[in-house]
Amino acid sequence: MDTATIANRLKEVRITAGFTQEQVARFLDVKREAISYIENGRRPVSTVMLRKLADLYGYRMSYFLDDVAKDTGPQVAIAFRVSDLGPDDLPVIAETRRIASNLDSLYRLLEE
């Protein structure tokens, strides 16, 4: 998987989730420019950061790493207001989405 494809997918899901680069940067404890560089393919994303982003956006890491994106996000979704998010809200959203993603994985296993 090339950096540009990962970058495009990260940017798409961030925008779809309604987060700004500034909010994501605060969540990851990096500068906003770092998010911009990653989303423009000028800097590769570390696996640790990708794991955190996948949790925040509600996707499996494989969505960002596979050549053919099979994952469209979890079937179990959460709803929240994007406006007025405080610095403590994004970790809660990421944890909730990780739980939803794990629940979705369990549902998929049970269907097989």
N, C-alpha and C positions, 0 to 999 in steps of 0.2 A: 504494500500500500504506500502510495506516495504522500508526501507532506501536504501537497496542495489539496488532495481529496479530503484528507483528515481535516484540514483547515476549513474547507468549504462546509463540511458537515457540522463542524463545531459552530461556525457562524450561523448557519441555518437554524440549528436547534436552539441556539441562544436567543435569536430573534423570535422564533416561534414561541419560546417560553416566556418572552416579554421582558427579559433581563437586559440591562445596559452593560456595556463593557466595564463601567465603573463598579457596578454592583458585583459582577463576577470577580473583578480584580480584588475587591475588598474581601470577598469570600475566600479567595485563594491566598490572600495576604501578599499580593504582588502589585506592581504599578499597572495602571490602565494600558499603558503602552505595550506591556508584555502580552496582554490579551490581544491587542491589535496586531502585533507581530505574529502571534500564533495563528490568528484568524486570516491573516494575509499570506500565510505560508512562508514567512521570512524567518521563522524560528520554529524548530520542532517542539512538540509538546512532550513532556516527560510522561512516563506511564503513571506515576503517582498523581500528577496533575490531571491526566486524562481520566483516571479512576474517579477523582473528585468531581470533575465536570460531568462525567456520565451519570453519577449519582444525582447531581444537582438537576440535570436535564431530564432524568428518568429514562435513560437509555442504557443498554448493555455496552460494555467497551467494544464488543465485537462489531457493533454498528459503525463505529469510527474506523475500525481496523480491517474489516473485510472488504475485498474488492467489490463484491456485490452486496449492497446494503439490503439485507433481508428483514432486519428489525425496523419496525415503524414506531417503536416506543411501547411502553407497557399497556396491556389491556386494562389494568387497574390504574385509574388516574386520581389525582388529587386536585382540588381547586383552591386557589388563594388569590388575594389581591396583590398585584404587582406594584401598585403605587404605595408609597409610604412604607416600604420595607425597611426595617432597621437592620443594623449589623448582626444582630442575634437571630434574625429570621431565616437567612439563607442556610445556615447549618441545619436548622430544623426542617426546612423544605428538602434539603439533600437527604437527610436521614429518612424522612417520610417517603420520599421517592425511592430510596434504596429498598425500604420495606415493601413498597408496592411492586417494585421490579422483582424482588425475591418471591413475593406472592404470585405474581404472574408466571414466573418460572415454575413454581409448584403446580399451578393450574395446567401449564403446558405438559409437564411430566405426567400428570394424571390422565390427560387426554390420550396419551400414546398407548 
